[in-house]
Amino acid sequence: MTEIIRIGVDIAKNVFEVHAVNAQEQVVVRRSLRRNQVLAWFGKLPPCLIGMEACGTATHWARELSGLGHTVRLIPPAYAKAYVRRNKNDPADARAICEAVGRPSMRFVPIKTVEQQGEAVTHKARQLLIKQQTMTRNSLRGLMAEFGIVVPQGPQHISKLLVILADPEDPRIPAVARTALNAMADLLAALEQQVETLDKTIRAQVRANPIARRLDTIPGFGPILSGAIAAIVADPRHFDSGRGLRRLAWPGAATGRHRRQGQTRPDQQTRQRIFAAPAGERRDRGAERKECPE
């Protein structure tokens, strides 16, 4: 039989590797597809199970292929790696994904909606701007220190350097250096304005998201952390317990007496209550996992 029931796709920048098997686990298709050929090729196939690694652009392709009637499952790369045989290459990865997606005990990553992905991009862009902001501050501090101008550490003291740069009569900085340093000061001001704009956007997203609003009520949380968790965790009920979610939000946080006594910290209990689904709904999700096609 040549009917395809399961496909493993290894995503790349331009060339995708496809590995398909039939009901007898016999290889039916093993080929490469250019990016512009993917949707046309999968559109000709009857609905089947498709597995991909949860990496860059995987959510986009999962939505596109789901729109064609296929069932798409995203696998954490670490889980698919165990099924790679011999040398690692793109065809071998596609074969491993095809085998992993058919395992009944495999765990999958939820597919984000366009809105969730957009909110996550907002946080990632803000993180990049914060990084560039820190780099610019440190560079400005180091370059002005070469002229003997040193201020205490901390971003709150950078304004002292900017005041010195704004004074053209200050003899400590040569004119040629002042031009370059003022360009860095302008860049820093632009970055601060962009970060402030994204902060306003995130606060608006938190007000519009009921889960983020509830997260924002936790002591120690703020709009940034609440919005990030609500955007990155596509479906909190995907976690069987609060342990996995706790590791996502606070890596390595379970220490001290609560670990020794086998207790859950108060902030962990709060997170578990917020993300917990009703008991009947949890049972339904467990049944769905058992009925997932192999």
C-alpha positions as CSV (number, residue, x, y, z in Angstrom):
1,M,0.0,0.0,0.0
2,T,1.3,3.5,-0.9
3,E,-1.3,5.5,1.1
4,I,0.6,7.9,3.4
5,I,-0.5,8.0,7.1
6,R,2.4,9.8,8.8
7,I,5.0,12.3,7.6
8,G,8.1,13.7,9.3
9,V,9.2,17.1,8.0
10,D,12.6,18.6,8.8
11,I,12.3,22.4,8.5
12,A,15.2,24.4,7.1
13,K,15.6,27.9,5.5
14,N,15.1,26.9,1.9
15,V,15.0,23.1,1.5
16,F,12.7,20.9,3.6
17,E,13.2,17.1,3.9
18,V,10.1,14.9,3.9
19,H,9.9,11.3,5.2
20,A,6.5,9.5,4.8
21,V,5.4,6.0,5.7
22,N,2.3,3.9,5.2
23,A,0.2,1.8,7.6
24,Q,2.8,-1.0,7.4
25,E,5.6,1.5,8.5
26,Q,7.1,1.2,5.0
27,V,8.8,4.2,3.5
28,V,6.6,5.7,0.8
29,V,8.2,9.1,0.2
30,R,11.7,10.4,0.9
31,R,12.4,13.6,-0.9
32,S,13.4,17.3,-0.6
33,L,11.0,20.2,-1.1
34,R,11.8,23.8,-1.9
35,R,10.0,26.4,0.3
36,N,7.7,27.4,-2.5
37,Q,6.8,23.8,-3.2
38,V,5.6,22.8,0.3
39,L,2.0,23.9,0.4
40,A,1.3,22.7,-3.2
41,W,2.8,19.3,-2.5
42,F,0.9,18.8,0.8
43,G,-2.3,20.2,-0.7
44,K,-2.4,17.1,-3.0
45,L,-2.2,14.6,-0.2
46,P,-5.2,13.2,1.7
47,P,-5.3,14.3,5.4
48,C,-2.6,12.6,7.4
49,L,-0.5,13.1,10.6
50,I,2.5,15.5,10.2
51,G,5.3,15.9,12.7
52,M,7.7,18.8,12.9
53,E,10.3,20.0,15.4
54,A,9.1,22.9,17.5
55,C,11.7,25.3,16.1
56,G,11.8,28.6,14.2
57,T,8.9,29.0,11.7
58,A,7.3,25.7,12.9
59,T,4.2,27.4,14.3
60,H,3.6,29.1,10.9
61,W,3.9,25.9,8.9
62,A,1.7,24.1,11.4
63,R,-1.0,26.6,10.9
64,E,-0.7,26.5,7.1
65,L,-0.7,22.7,6.9
66,S,-3.6,22.5,9.4
67,G,-5.5,24.7,7.1
68,L,-5.1,22.0,4.4
69,G,-6.8,19.5,6.6
70,H,-3.8,17.7,8.0
71,T,-3.2,17.0,11.7
72,V,0.1,18.7,12.7
73,R,2.1,17.9,15.9
74,L,5.1,19.9,17.0
75,I,7.8,17.9,18.9
76,P,10.4,19.3,21.2
77,P,13.7,18.9,19.4
78,A,15.2,17.1,22.4
79,Y,12.5,14.4,22.2
80,A,13.1,13.8,18.5
81,K,16.8,13.6,18.8
82,A,16.6,10.2,20.5
83,Y,15.2,8.7,17.3
84,V,18.1,9.8,15.1
85,R,20.1,6.9,13.7
86,R,23.8,7.1,13.0
87,N,25.0,10.4,11.5
88,K,22.8,13.4,12.0
89,N,21.6,15.1,8.7
90,D,18.4,16.5,7.4
91,P,17.0,13.3,5.9
92,A,17.9,11.4,9.1
93,D,16.1,14.1,11.2
94,A,13.0,13.8,9.0
95,R,13.0,10.1,9.5
96,A,13.4,10.5,13.3
97,I,10.6,13.0,13.4
98,C,8.3,10.7,11.5
99,E,9.0,7.9,14.0
100,A,8.7,10.1,17.0
101,V,5.4,11.6,16.1
102,G,3.8,8.1,15.9
103,R,4.8,7.2,19.5
104,P,1.7,7.1,21.7
105,S,3.6,8.5,24.7
106,M,5.2,11.4,22.9
107,R,4.5,14.9,24.2
108,F,3.8,17.8,21.9
109,V,4.1,21.5,21.9
110,P,0.8,23.5,21.4
111,I,0.5,25.5,18.2
112,K,0.3,29.2,18.9
113,T,-2.3,31.4,17.3
114,V,-1.3,34.4,15.2
115,E,-2.3,36.7,18.1
116,Q,-0.2,34.7,20.7
117,Q,2.8,34.7,18.3
118,G,2.4,38.4,17.8
119,E,2.5,39.1,21.6
120,A,5.5,36.8,22.0
121,V,7.3,38.8,19.2
122,T,6.6,42.0,21.1
123,H,8.4,40.6,24.2
124,K,11.3,39.2,22.1
125,A,11.8,42.6,20.3
126,R,11.7,44.4,23.7
127,Q,14.4,41.9,25.0
128,L,16.6,42.7,22.0
129,L,16.2,46.5,22.5
130,I,17.0,46.1,26.2
131,K,20.2,44.2,25.2
132,Q,21.2,46.9,22.8
133,Q,20.4,49.6,25.4
134,T,22.7,47.9,27.9
135,M,25.5,47.5,25.3
136,T,25.3,51.2,24.4
137,R,25.4,52.3,28.0
138,N,28.4,50.2,28.7
139,S,30.2,51.3,25.6
140,L,29.5,55.0,26.4
141,R,30.8,54.5,30.0
142,G,34.0,52.8,28.8
143,L,34.8,55.3,26.1
144,M,34.3,58.3,28.3
145,A,36.4,56.6,31.0
146,E,39.3,56.8,28.6
147,F,39.2,60.6,29.1
148,G,39.1,60.3,32.9
149,I,35.3,60.7,33.1
150,V,33.9,58.0,35.4
151,V,30.5,57.8,37.1
152,P,29.2,55.2,39.5
153,Q,27.7,52.0,38.1
154,G,24.1,51.7,37.3
155,P,21.9,53.0,34.4
156,Q,20.6,55.8,36.6
157,H,24.1,57.4,36.5
158,I,24.3,57.5,32.7
159,S,22.5,60.8,32.7
160,K,25.6,62.4,34.3
161,L,27.6,61.4,31.2
162,L,24.9,62.8,28.9
163,V,25.0,66.1,30.7
164,I,28.8,66.3,30.2
165,L,28.4,65.4,26.5
166,A,25.7,68.1,26.1
167,D,28.2,70.8,27.3
168,P,30.3,71.9,24.3
169,E,32.5,73.9,26.6
170,D,33.8,70.9,28.6
171,P,37.5,70.7,27.7
172,R,37.9,67.0,28.7
173,I,36.4,65.6,25.5
174,P,38.0,66.4,22.1
175,A,35.6,67.7,19.5
176,V,36.1,64.7,17.2
177,A,35.3,62.3,20.0
178,R,32.3,64.4,21.1
179,T,30.7,63.9,17.7
180,A,30.9,60.1,17.9
181,L,29.8,60.0,21.6
182,N,26.8,62.3,20.9
183,A,25.8,59.8,18.2
184,M,25.8,57.1,20.8
185,A,23.8,59.3,23.1
186,D,21.2,59.8,20.4
187,L,21.1,56.1,19.8
188,L,20.5,55.5,23.5
189,A,17.7,58.0,23.6
190,A,16.0,56.4,20.6
191,L,16.3,52.9,22.2
192,E,14.8,54.2,25.5
193,Q,11.9,55.7,23.5
194,Q,11.3,52.4,21.6
195,V,11.4,50.4,24.8
196,E,8.9,52.7,26.4
197,T,6.6,52.3,23.4
198,L,6.8,48.5,23.6
199,D,6.1,48.7,27.4
200,K,2.9,50.6,26.7
201,T,1.9,48.0,24.1
202,I,2.6,45.2,26.5
203,R,0.5,46.9,29.3
204,A,-2.4,47.2,26.8
205,Q,-2.0,43.5,25.9
206,V,-2.1,42.5,29.6
207,R,-5.3,44.5,30.2
208,A,-6.9,42.8,27.2
209,N,-5.8,39.3,28.2
210,P,-7.7,37.7,31.1
211,I,-5.0,35.2,31.9
212,A,-2.3,38.0,32.0
213,R,-4.5,40.1,34.2
214,R,-4.8,37.2,36.7
215,L,-1.1,36.6,36.6
216,D,-0.5,40.3,37.3
217,T,-2.2,39.9,40.7
218,I,0.6,37.6,41.9
219,P,3.0,39.3,44.3
220,G,6.3,39.9,42.5
221,F,4.7,39.8,39.0
222,G,4.4,42.8,36.8
223,P,3.0,43.5,33.3
224,I,6.1,42.4,31.5
225,L,6.4,39.0,33.2
226,S,2.6,38.4,33.2
227,G,2.4,39.2,29.5
228,A,5.4,37.1,28.6
229,I,4.1,34.0,30.3
230,A,0.6,34.5,28.8
231,A,2.1,34.9,25.3
232,I,4.7,32.2,25.4
233,V,2.7,29.5,27.1
234,A,0.1,28.9,24.4
235,D,-2.0,26.5,26.5
236,P,-1.2,26.3,30.3
237,R,-3.4,23.2,30.6
238,H,-0.9,21.4,28.5
239,F,1.2,21.0,31.6
240,D,0.2,18.0,33.7
241,S,1.3,19.7,36.9
242,G,2.6,23.0,38.0
243,R,6.2,21.7,38.0
244,G,6.8,22.2,34.3
245,L,5.3,25.7,34.3
246,R,7.3,26.6,37.4
247,R,10.5,25.6,35.6
248,L,9.5,27.8,32.7
249,A,8.9,30.9,34.8
250,W,11.4,30.3,37.6
251,P,14.3,28.0,36.5
252,G,15.8,26.4,39.5
253,A,13.5,28.2,41.9
254,A,12.4,25.2,44.0
255,T,15.1,25.2,46.7
256,G,15.3,25.5,50.5
257,R,13.0,24.2,53.1
258,H,10.0,23.7,50.7
259,R,12.1,21.1,48.8
260,R,13.3,19.4,51.9
261,Q,9.8,19.2,53.4
262,G,8.2,18.2,50.1
263,Q,6.0,21.3,50.1
264,T,5.0,23.7,47.4
265,R,5.9,27.4,47.9
266,P,3.1,29.9,48.2
267,D,3.8,31.6,44.9
268,Q,3.9,28.2,43.2
269,Q,0.5,27.3,44.7
270,T,-0.9,30.6,43.4
271,R,0.4,29.9,39.9
272,Q,-1.1,26.4,40.0
273,R,-4.5,27.8,41.0
274,I,-4.4,30.3,38.2
275,F,-3.5,27.8,35.5
276,A,-5.5,24.9,36.8
277,A,-8.4,23.7,34.7
278,P,-11.6,22.3,36.3
279,A,-11.3,18.7,37.3
280,G,-13.8,17.5,34.6
281,E,-11.9,19.4,31.9
282,R,-8.6,17.8,33.0
283,R,-10.1,14.4,32.7
284,D,-11.4,15.2,29.2
285,R,-7.9,16.4,28.1
286,G,-6.4,13.1,29.5
287,A,-8.9,11.2,27.4
288,E,-7.9,13.2,24.3
289,R,-4.3,12.4,24.8
290,K,-5.1,8.7,25.0
291,E,-7.2,8.9,21.8
292,C,-4.5,10.8,19.9
293,P,-3.7,9.0,16.6
294,E,-0.5,7.0,16.5
